[in-house]
C-alpha cells in the first residue's frame, strides 16, 4: 500500500490555525500523507503575529530535498515565501524534480490588509514560481496585486480568473471571500480545458476564519494528489473548506480569530 503524498512549503504558526500547521491538518483530513518544509517560524496566536524568524535558505532547501529524495510527493503546496531569495531557491530546487501538481497560494496580504512580503518577492513569484505551478489560489487583494489594477465586484471575477490564467499559464482558483455578498461565488478557471466553474456557498458569519486560505490550497493539493481532475479537486476543496468553516463557527478558542475545524468529518 502507498500513501498519496503532499509536501507543503510554508511558515509555521505557533497558534496552530494557519501556515504549516493548518496545511498538515487539511492534507491529513483530505486523505493524504503530509510532509513539510518550514520557511519561517512565527510567534503567533489568535490575536496576531508578534515576531517572525526566517530559516536559513540552506535549511529550507535541505528540507525540500530530504523529503523529495526519500519520500517523494504527489503534489506540492506552497504558502508564504518571505523574500525574493527564498522564492528563487525554492523554484530552483523544485525544478530538479518532475512534480506535476504544484498548488501555489500567493500569500501577499493579511486579512487586515497589510502587505506580508517584499515587492521583490512578489516579482520573483510572478517570474519564477507562478508560471511553474499548476494552480494558484489568490484572494481578491492578491489578484489585484498580480493584475496591477482593482477588481470591480463579483461579475468581473470570471474575466479576472481568465486573465490571470493567460498571464501565467496556470489554472486559477479565485476566492471571493473579500466581497460582501451573502452568497460567496469562488471562481475556478481550468486553464487546461478552458472551463469556468462557479463554486457557490452561503457566507458564514464567524470569527473563526484564521487560516482559510492555507486550508483551501492544501485541500486542493491533496485532492490532486489523490488523482482527481482539476475541476473535481476544486469542487472537493471548496466543499471541504466550507464544511470546516461551518463546523468551527461555534467554537471558542483564544481571544481573537480562531481556526476552522479541520477534522469536522472525523469528529462527528
Backbone as numpy.savetxt, mean C-alpha at the origin, in Angstrom:
# Nx Ny Nz CAx CAy CAz Cx Cy Cz
3.78 -29.20 0.29 2.95 -28.00 0.29 3.82 -26.75 0.29
3.35 -25.71 -0.40 4.10 -24.47 -0.46 3.19 -23.29 -0.11
3.78 -22.34 0.59 3.06 -21.11 0.91 3.01 -20.19 -0.30
1.96 -19.38 -0.38 1.97 -18.19 -1.22 2.68 -17.10 -0.42
3.73 -16.51 -0.99 4.64 -15.66 -0.22 4.55 -14.20 -0.68
4.59 -13.30 0.30 4.64 -11.87 0.02 5.75 -11.25 0.84
6.60 -10.47 0.19 7.62 -9.68 0.87 7.14 -8.24 0.94
7.08 -7.68 2.14 6.75 -6.27 2.29 8.00 -5.49 2.64
8.17 -4.35 1.97 9.31 -3.45 2.19 8.73 -2.13 2.66
8.91 -1.80 3.94 8.26 -0.62 4.50 8.86 -0.30 5.86
8.33 0.74 6.50 8.77 1.13 7.82 7.99 0.43 8.91
8.55 0.45 10.12 7.92 -0.18 11.28 7.09 0.83 12.05
5.90 0.43 12.46 5.01 1.25 13.30 4.91 0.57 14.66
5.53 1.18 15.68 5.53 0.56 17.01 4.14 0.42 17.59
3.18 1.25 17.11 1.80 1.13 17.57 1.04 -0.01 16.93
1.60 -0.62 15.89 1.02 -1.82 15.30 -0.08 -1.61 14.30
-0.47 -0.36 14.02 -1.62 -0.14 13.16 -1.31 0.03 11.69
-0.08 0.44 11.37 0.28 0.72 9.99 1.65 0.12 9.70
2.21 0.46 8.53 3.56 0.01 8.20 3.70 -1.50 8.14
4.90 -1.95 8.47 5.22 -3.38 8.42 4.24 -4.20 9.23
3.85 -3.70 10.40 2.95 -4.47 11.26 1.59 -4.69 10.61
1.04 -3.63 10.02 -0.24 -3.78 9.31 -0.08 -4.69 8.10
1.05 -4.55 7.40 1.30 -5.37 6.22 1.29 -6.85 6.57
2.04 -7.21 7.62 2.14 -8.62 8.02 0.78 -9.16 8.43
0.01 -8.36 9.17 -1.33 -8.81 9.58 -2.22 -9.03 8.36
-2.23 -8.06 7.43 -3.10 -8.15 6.26 -2.70 -9.32 5.36
-1.41 -9.45 5.11 -0.92 -10.55 4.26 -1.30 -11.90 4.86
-1.13 -12.02 6.17 -1.47 -13.28 6.85 -2.97 -13.54 6.81
-3.76 -12.49 7.08 -5.22 -12.66 7.08 -5.74 -13.01 5.70
-5.01 -12.60 4.67 -5.43 -12.89 3.29 -4.82 -14.18 2.75
-4.25 -14.99 3.62 -3.88 -16.35 3.25 -2.48 -16.54 2.72
-1.55 -15.62 3.04 -0.18 -15.74 2.54 0.84 -15.70 3.67
2.04 -16.13 3.32 3.19 -16.07 4.24 3.86 -14.71 4.06
4.05 -14.00 5.18 4.60 -12.64 5.12 6.05 -12.62 5.55
6.91 -12.09 4.69 8.30 -11.77 5.04 8.46 -10.26 4.93
9.51 -9.71 5.55 9.60 -8.25 5.59 11.02 -7.75 5.50
11.14 -6.53 4.97 12.38 -5.78 4.98 12.04 -4.40 5.53
12.55 -4.08 6.70 12.22 -2.83 7.38 13.15 -1.73 6.90
12.57 -0.60 6.51 13.36 0.53 6.01 13.65 1.58 7.07
12.76 1.69 8.05 12.91 2.68 9.11 12.12 2.22 10.33
12.52 2.71 11.50 11.81 2.42 12.74 11.19 3.72 13.24
9.89 3.68 13.52 9.22 4.88 14.03 8.88 4.70 15.51
8.90 5.81 16.23 8.35 5.89 17.58 6.94 6.41 17.40
5.96 5.54 17.54 4.61 5.88 17.05 3.54 5.17 17.86
2.41 5.85 18.04 1.23 5.23 18.64 0.00 5.79 17.95
-1.17 5.64 18.56 -2.39 6.11 17.89 -2.47 7.63 17.81
-1.63 8.32 18.60 -1.65 9.79 18.62 -0.74 10.41 17.57
0.18 9.62 17.02 1.05 10.16 15.98 2.47 9.64 16.07
3.33 10.21 15.24 4.74 9.80 15.16 5.59 10.80 15.94
6.38 10.27 16.89 7.25 11.12 17.69 8.68 11.17 17.17
9.14 10.12 16.52 10.51 10.09 16.00 10.63 9.01 14.95
11.63 9.16 14.06 11.90 8.20 13.00 13.41 7.97 12.93
13.81 6.71 12.86 15.21 6.37 12.66 15.33 5.50 11.42
16.00 6.03 10.40 16.18 5.28 9.16 17.25 4.21 9.34
17.03 3.05 8.74 18.04 1.99 8.77 19.08 2.25 7.68
20.32 1.79 7.91 21.34 1.93 6.86 20.90 1.24 5.57
21.25 1.84 4.45 20.82 1.30 3.15 21.33 -0.12 2.97
22.53 -0.43 3.44 23.08 -1.78 3.30 22.24 -2.80 4.04
21.67 -2.41 5.18 20.81 -3.32 5.96 19.49 -3.54 5.23
18.94 -2.48 4.65 17.70 -2.62 3.88 17.92 -3.57 2.71
18.97 -3.33 1.96 19.28 -4.20 0.83 19.53 -5.63 1.27
20.25 -5.78 2.38 20.56 -7.12 2.88 19.32 -7.91 3.27
18.34 -7.23 3.87 17.10 -7.91 4.24 16.38 -8.43 2.99
16.28 -7.59 1.98 15.60 -7.98 0.75 16.29 -9.18 0.12
17.59 -9.11 0.00 18.34 -10.20 -0.63 18.25 -11.48 0.19
18.31 -11.36 1.52 18.23 -12.55 2.37 16.92 -13.28 2.17
15.83 -12.52 2.07 14.52 -13.15 1.85 14.43 -13.76 0.46
14.82 -13.00 -0.55 14.63 -13.48 -1.92 15.57 -14.61 -2.28
16.77 -14.61 -1.73 17.72 -15.68 -2.04 17.32 -17.02 -1.42
16.61 -16.98 -0.30 16.27 -18.22 0.40 14.79 -18.57 0.28
13.94 -17.65 0.70 12.50 -17.92 0.75 11.83 -17.67 -0.60
12.30 -16.62 -1.29 11.64 -16.23 -2.53 10.34 -15.50 -2.24
9.63 -15.12 -3.27 8.35 -14.44 -3.07 7.48 -14.56 -4.32
6.19 -14.47 -4.10 5.23 -14.45 -5.20 4.70 -13.05 -5.47
4.97 -12.14 -4.55 4.59 -10.74 -4.73 5.41 -9.90 -3.77
5.59 -8.63 -4.13 6.26 -7.66 -3.26 5.34 -6.48 -3.06
5.17 -6.07 -1.81 4.47 -4.83 -1.49 5.52 -3.81 -1.04
5.46 -2.60 -1.58 6.39 -1.54 -1.20 5.61 -0.40 -0.57
6.03 -0.01 0.64 5.43 1.12 1.32 6.35 2.33 1.27
6.39 3.09 2.37 7.13 4.34 2.36 8.64 4.12 2.31
9.28 4.73 1.34 10.73 4.75 1.21 11.14 6.21 1.37
11.90 6.52 2.41 12.01 7.88 2.89 12.97 8.77 2.11
13.84 8.21 1.30 14.81 9.04 0.59 15.04 8.53 -0.83
15.58 9.40 -1.66 15.89 9.02 -3.04 16.92 7.90 -3.08
17.87 7.92 -2.15 18.91 6.89 -2.11 18.31 5.52 -1.81
17.35 5.46 -0.89 16.69 4.19 -0.56 15.87 3.70 -1.75
15.14 4.61 -2.39 14.35 4.23 -3.57 15.26 3.61 -4.63
16.39 4.26 -4.90 17.30 3.77 -5.94 17.87 2.40 -5.59
18.23 2.20 -4.31 18.81 0.91 -3.92 17.77 -0.20 -3.96
16.56 0.09 -3.51 15.50 -0.92 -3.56 15.20 -1.29 -5.01
15.15 -0.29 -5.89 14.92 -0.56 -7.31 16.02 -1.44 -7.88
17.28 -1.13 -7.54 18.41 -1.90 -8.06 18.35 -3.36 -7.62
18.06 -3.59 -6.34 18.10 -4.97 -5.84 16.91 -5.77 -6.37
15.74 -5.15 -6.50 14.57 -5.89 -7.00 14.73 -6.28 -8.46
15.42 -5.45 -9.23 15.59 -5.74 -10.65 16.51 -6.93 -10.91
17.20 -7.39 -9.87 18.03 -8.59 -10.01 17.20 -9.86 -9.97
15.94 -9.74 -9.56 15.07 -10.90 -9.40 13.87 -10.77 -10.35
13.37 -11.86 -10.81 12.27 -11.86 -11.77 10.94 -11.87 -11.01
10.54 -10.71 -10.51 9.33 -10.60 -9.70 8.23 -9.98 -10.55
7.14 -10.70 -10.72 6.06 -10.24 -11.60 5.09 -9.30 -10.88
4.84 -9.57 -9.62 3.79 -8.85 -8.89 4.41 -7.89 -7.88
4.56 -6.64 -8.26 5.00 -5.61 -7.34 3.87 -4.61 -7.17
3.41 -4.46 -5.93 2.35 -3.50 -5.60 3.00 -2.38 -4.81
2.96 -1.16 -5.35 3.61 -0.03 -4.73 2.57 0.95 -4.21
2.62 1.18 -2.91 1.78 2.19 -2.28 2.61 3.47 -2.19
2.34 4.47 -3.04 3.21 5.65 -3.09 2.94 6.60 -1.91
3.40 6.18 -0.74 3.12 6.92 0.50 3.87 8.25 0.47
3.14 9.33 0.35 3.74 10.66 0.24 3.12 11.67 1.19
1.85 11.46 1.53 1.11 12.46 2.30 0.38 11.77 3.45
0.50 12.31 4.67 -0.20 11.76 5.82 -1.69 12.10 5.75
-2.48 11.44 6.59 -3.92 11.71 6.63 -4.19 13.17 6.94
-3.31 13.80 7.74 -3.48 15.21 8.10 -2.97 16.16 7.03
-2.41 15.61 5.94 -1.99 16.45 4.83 -0.51 16.79 4.80
0.29 16.22 5.69 1.71 16.53 5.73 2.49 15.65 4.73
3.42 16.29 4.02 4.31 15.54 3.12 5.23 14.67 3.96
5.41 13.42 3.55 6.16 12.45 4.35 7.52 12.11 3.78
7.76 12.40 2.51 9.05 12.06 1.91 9.59 13.26 1.13
10.88 13.23 0.89 11.54 14.33 0.19 11.08 14.40 -1.27
11.16 15.61 -1.83 10.80 15.79 -3.24 11.66 14.93 -4.14
12.94 14.78 -3.79 13.84 13.94 -4.58 13.40 12.48 -4.57
12.86 12.05 -3.44 12.38 10.67 -3.34 11.15 10.46 -4.22
10.29 11.48 -4.31 9.13 11.39 -5.19 9.57 11.23 -6.64
10.55 12.02 -7.07 11.04 11.92 -8.43 11.68 10.56 -8.69
12.40 10.03 -7.70 13.01 8.70 -7.86 11.95 7.62 -7.98
10.88 7.73 -7.17 9.77 6.79 -7.29 9.20 6.81 -8.71
8.97 8.01 -9.23 8.36 8.16 -10.55 9.25 7.61 -11.65
10.55 7.72 -11.49 11.46 7.30 -12.54 11.92 5.85 -12.41
12.10 5.39 -11.16 12.79 4.11 -10.95 11.90 2.96 -10.49
10.88 3.25 -9.68 10.12 2.15 -9.08 8.70 2.02 -9.60
8.00 3.14 -9.78 6.62 3.02 -10.25 6.54 2.33 -11.61
7.39 2.69 -12.59 7.30 2.00 -13.89 7.66 0.51 -13.82
8.36 0.10 -12.77 8.76 -1.30 -12.61 7.70 -2.10 -11.87
6.69 -1.41 -11.33 5.63 -2.07 -10.55 4.53 -2.59 -11.47
3.69 -3.46 -10.92 2.52 -3.92 -11.66 1.29 -3.10 -11.31
1.19 -2.71 -10.03 0.04 -1.95 -9.54 0.54 -0.86 -8.59
-0.06 0.34 -8.69 0.14 1.36 -7.67 -1.20 1.67 -7.03
-1.16 2.14 -5.76 -2.40 2.32 -4.99 -2.44 3.72 -4.35
-2.43 4.79 -5.15 -2.42 6.12 -4.56 -3.78 6.55 -4.01
-3.74 7.38 -2.95 -4.94 8.11 -2.59 -4.98 9.40 -3.42
-5.99 10.22 -3.21 -6.16 11.39 -4.07 -5.02 12.41 -3.92
-4.59 12.77 -2.69 -3.45 13.69 -2.60 -2.19 13.15 -3.27
-1.95 11.85 -3.16 -0.77 11.26 -3.81 -0.91 11.26 -5.33
-2.11 10.99 -5.81 -2.35 11.05 -7.25 -2.15 12.47 -7.78
-2.54 13.46 -6.99 -2.33 14.85 -7.40 -0.85 15.18 -7.50
-0.05 14.66 -6.58 1.40 14.88 -6.64 1.98 14.21 -7.88
1.55 12.99 -8.16 2.07 12.28 -9.34 1.66 12.98 -10.63
0.43 13.50 -10.68 -0.06 14.18 -11.88 0.46 15.61 -12.00
0.68 16.25 -10.84 1.08 17.65 -10.85 -0.08 18.61 -11.03
-1.31 18.14 -10.73 -2.48 19.01 -10.85 -3.59 18.50 -9.93
-4.57 19.36 -9.57 -5.65 18.94 -8.66 -6.63 17.99 -9.34
-7.31 17.22 -8.51 -8.34 16.28 -8.98 -9.70 16.81 -8.57
-10.62 16.88 -9.51 -11.91 17.52 -9.28 -13.02 16.50 -9.06
-13.03 15.83 -7.92 -14.17 15.04 -7.51 -14.28 13.66 -8.14
-15.31 12.94 -7.68 -15.52 11.54 -8.07 -15.63 11.32 -9.58
-16.37 12.14 -10.34 -16.52 11.86 -11.77 -15.20 11.84 -12.55
-14.18 12.50 -12.03 -12.91 12.58 -12.75 -11.99 11.39 -12.48
-12.33 10.56 -11.49 -11.38 9.52 -11.06 -11.06 8.48 -12.15
-12.02 8.00 -12.93 -11.64 7.06 -13.99 -10.61 7.63 -14.96
-10.79 8.89 -15.36 -9.83 9.52 -16.27 -8.47 9.69 -15.60
-8.48 10.00 -14.31 -7.22 10.14 -13.57 -6.48 8.80 -13.53
-7.21 7.73 -13.23 -6.59 6.41 -13.18 -5.98 6.03 -14.53
-6.71 6.31 -15.60 -6.18 6.03 -16.94 -4.93 6.86 -17.24
-4.95 8.13 -16.83 -3.80 9.00 -17.11 -2.57 8.52 -16.34
-2.75 8.14 -15.08 -1.62 7.61 -14.30 -1.08 6.33 -14.94
-1.99 5.47 -15.38 -1.56 4.24 -16.04 -0.77 4.53 -17.30
-1.22 5.52 -18.05 -0.52 5.89 -19.28 0.86 6.49 -18.99
0.94 7.27 -17.91 2.21 7.90 -17.55 3.27 6.88 -17.17
2.85 5.83 -16.43 3.83 4.94 -15.83 3.78 3.50 -16.33
2.77 3.16 -17.14 2.69 1.80 -17.64 2.29 0.77 -16.61
1.46 1.18 -15.62 1.05 0.28 -14.54 -0.46 0.28 -14.42
-0.98 -0.71 -13.70 -2.38 -0.68 -13.31 -2.52 0.20 -12.06
-3.70 0.78 -11.87 -3.88 1.80 -10.83 -5.12 1.50 -10.00
-4.93 1.40 -8.69 -6.05 1.34 -7.75 -6.11 2.69 -7.05
-7.03 3.54 -7.48 -7.13 4.93 -7.01 -8.18 4.99 -5.90
-7.74 5.38 -4.72 -8.60 5.35 -3.53 -9.35 6.67 -3.37
-10.64 6.57 -3.07 -11.52 7.75 -3.02 -11.80 8.23 -1.61
-11.09 7.71 -0.62 -11.41 8.00 0.78 -11.30 9.46 1.17
-10.52 10.25 0.44 -10.38 11.67 0.78 -11.56 12.51 0.28
-12.44 11.94 -0.51 -13.65 12.65 -0.90 -14.65 12.61 0.24
-15.75 13.32 0.12 -16.71 13.44 1.22 -18.03 12.73 0.96
-18.15 12.03 -0.15 -19.41 11.35 -0.48 -19.71 10.23 0.53
-21.01 9.95 0.75 -21.40 8.86 1.63 -21.07 7.50 1.02
-21.06 7.44 -0.31 -20.65 6.22 -1.00 -19.23 6.41 -1.53
-18.34 5.49 -1.16 -16.97 5.54 -1.66 -16.89 4.70 -2.93
-16.32 5.26 -3.97 -16.13 4.51 -5.21 -14.66 4.58 -5.58
-13.90 3.61 -5.12 -12.52 3.49 -5.57 -12.53 3.04 -7.03
-11.51 3.43 -7.76 -11.42 3.08 -9.18 -10.20 2.20 -9.41
-10.42 1.05 -10.04 -9.30 0.21 -10.46 -9.24 0.20 -11.98
-8.07 0.59 -12.49 -7.85 0.51 -13.93 -6.84 -0.59 -14.21
-7.30 -1.62 -14.88 -6.46 -2.75 -15.28 -5.77 -2.36 -16.59
-4.52 -1.95 -16.47 -3.77 -1.47 -17.63 -3.45 -2.58 -18.62
-3.46 -3.83 -18.16 -3.11 -4.95 -19.02 -4.26 -5.36 -19.93
-5.49 -5.03 -19.51 -6.66 -5.40 -20.30 -7.56 -4.22 -20.62
-7.08 -3.00 -20.34 -7.82 -1.77 -20.61 -9.25 -1.86 -20.06
-9.34 -2.09 -18.74 -10.65 -2.26 -18.10 -10.73 -1.38 -16.86
-11.82 -0.64 -16.75 -12.11 0.17 -15.58 -13.14 -0.55 -14.71
-12.86 -0.62 -13.41 -13.78 -1.28 -12.48 -14.06 -0.32 -11.32
-15.34 -0.12 -11.00 -15.73 0.66 -9.84 -15.84 -0.26 -8.63
-15.20 0.14 -7.54 -15.20 -0.64 -6.30 -15.95 0.17 -5.25
-17.22 -0.17 -5.06 -18.11 0.66 -4.24 -18.23 0.12 -2.81
-18.38 1.07 -1.88 -18.70 0.71 -0.49 -19.31 1.93 0.18
-20.09 1.70 1.23 -20.62 2.81 2.01 -19.52 3.34 2.93
-19.47 4.66 3.06 -18.48 5.25 3.96 -18.77 4.82 5.41
-17.73 4.40 6.11 -17.83 4.01 7.52 -17.24 5.16 8.33
-18.06 5.73 9.20 -17.58 6.84 10.03 -16.94 6.25 11.29
-15.62 6.20 11.26 -14.86 5.55 12.33 -13.57 6.30 12.57
-13.11 6.35 13.83 -11.81 6.93 14.12 -10.71 5.90 13.90
-11.08 4.64 13.71 -10.10 3.56 13.58 -9.78 3.28 12.12
-9.06 4.20 11.51 -8.70 4.06 10.10 -7.20 4.18 9.87
-6.42 4.11 10.95 -4.96 4.18 10.81 -4.46 2.95 10.07
-3.68 3.15 9.03 -3.10 2.02 8.31 -3.96 1.43 7.22
-5.03 2.13 6.82 -5.90 1.55 5.79 -5.18 1.42 4.45
-4.34 2.40 4.11 -3.62 2.33 2.84 -2.63 1.19 2.81
-1.89 1.02 3.91 -0.95 -0.10 4.02 -1.68 -1.43 3.89
-2.81 -1.51 4.56 -3.59 -2.74 4.59 -4.14 -3.09 3.22
-4.69 -2.11 2.52 -5.26 -2.37 1.19 -4.18 -2.83 0.21
-3.05 -2.14 0.17 -2.00 -2.52 -0.79 -1.42 -3.89 -0.46
-1.31 -4.22 0.83 -0.83 -5.54 1.22 -1.81 -6.63 0.84
-3.10 -6.33 1.01 -4.12 -7.30 0.60 -4.08 -7.52 -0.91
-3.89 -6.45 -1.67 -3.78 -6.57 -3.13 -2.59 -7.46 -3.50
-1.45 -7.25 -2.85 -0.28 -8.09 -3.12 -0.55 -9.54 -2.77
-1.24 -9.77 -1.66 -1.54 -11.14 -1.25 -2.45 -11.84 -2.25
-3.45 -11.13 -2.74 -4.37 -11.74 -3.71 -3.64 -12.08 -5.01
-2.73 -11.22 -5.44 -1.93 -11.53 -6.63 -1.00 -12.71 -6.37
-0.43 -12.78 -5.18 0.44 -13.90 -4.83 -0.32 -15.22 -4.87
-1.60 -15.17 -4.60 -2.44 -16.37 -4.63 -2.87 -16.74 -6.04
-2.49 -15.92 -7.02 -2.78 -16.27 -8.41 -4.01 -15.64 -8.99
-4.61 -14.68 -8.31 -5.81 -14.04 -8.84 -5.47 -13.12 -10.00
-6.45 -12.86 -10.84 -6.30 -11.85 -11.88 -6.25 -10.48 -11.23
-5.84 -9.47 -11.99 -5.77 -8.12 -11.44 -7.13 -7.64 -10.92
-8.17 -7.81 -11.72 -9.49 -7.32 -11.31 -10.02 -8.08 -10.11
-9.87 -9.40 -10.11 -10.33 -10.18 -8.96 -9.55 -9.82 -7.70
-8.25 -9.58 -7.85 -7.42 -9.19 -6.71 -7.87 -7.85 -6.15
-8.16 -6.90 -7.04 -8.60 -5.58 -6.59 -9.94 -5.68 -5.87
-10.87 -6.45 -6.42 -12.18 -6.60 -5.77 -12.04 -7.27 -4.41
-11.22 -8.31 -4.33 -11.05 -9.02 -3.07 -10.35 -8.16 -2.03
-9.36 -7.38 -2.46 -8.66 -6.49 -1.53 -9.60 -5.41 -1.01
-10.45 -4.86 -1.88 -11.43 -3.85 -1.47 -12.41 -4.45 -0.47
-12.92 -5.65 -0.73 -13.85 -6.30 0.20 -13.18 -6.52 1.55
-11.90 -6.92 1.52 -11.19 -7.19 2.77 -11.03 -5.91 3.59
-10.54 -4.83 2.99 -10.31 -3.60 3.77 -11.63 -3.02 4.26
-12.69 -3.10 3.46 -13.97 -2.58 3.91 -14.48 -3.37 5.11
-14.34 -4.70 5.04 -14.74 -5.53 6.17 -13.92 -5.25 7.42
-12.63 -4.99 7.24 -11.75 -4.71 8.38 -12.09 -3.38 9.03
-12.47 -2.38 8.20 -12.87 -1.09 8.75 -14.18 -1.22 9.53
-15.16 -1.89 8.94 -16.44 -2.08 9.59 -16.27 -2.81 10.92
-15.49 -3.89 10.91 -15.33 -4.72 12.10 -14.53 -4.01 13.20
-13.67 -3.06 12.80 -12.86 -2.38 13.80 -13.44 -1.08 14.31
-14.57 -0.67 13.77 -15.09 0.67 14.07 -15.46 0.86 15.54
-15.93 -0.18 16.21 -16.43 -0.02 17.58 -15.40 -0.33 18.65
-14.18 -0.69 18.24 -13.13 -0.96 19.23 -12.55 0.35 19.76
-12.10 0.30 21.01 -11.38 1.43 21.60 -9.96 0.99 21.93
-8.98 1.67 21.34 -7.57 1.36 21.61 -6.77 2.64 21.46
-6.06 3.02 22.52 -5.29 4.25 22.49 -6.17 5.48 22.53
-5.52 6.65 22.49 -6.26 7.89 22.60 -6.47 8.61 21.28
-6.02 8.00 20.17 -6.12 8.66 18.88 -6.81 7.81 17.84
-6.19 7.72 16.65 -6.77 6.94 15.55 -6.26 5.50 15.63
-7.17 4.59 15.92 -6.81 3.19 16.05 -6.76 2.47 14.71
-6.38 1.19 14.73 -6.27 0.41 13.50 -7.60 -0.21 13.09
-7.62 -0.75 11.90 -8.73 -1.59 11.47 -8.57 -2.96 12.13
-9.59 -3.78 12.02 -9.53 -5.14 12.58 -9.08 -6.11 11.49
-7.76 -6.33 11.41 -7.20 -7.15 10.33 -7.70 -8.59 10.35
-8.00 -9.10 11.52 -8.34 -10.53 11.63 -9.83 -10.75 11.90
-10.65 -9.86 11.37 -12.08 -9.93 11.67 -12.71 -11.25 11.22
-12.22 -11.85 10.15 -12.82 -13.10 9.69 -12.42 -14.28 10.58
-11.28 -14.16 11.26 -10.83 -15.22 12.16 -11.40 -15.08 13.57
-11.79 -13.87 13.93 -12.23 -13.58 15.29 -13.76 -13.63 15.45
-14.48 -14.12 14.43 -15.93 -14.18 14.53 -16.35 -15.09 15.67
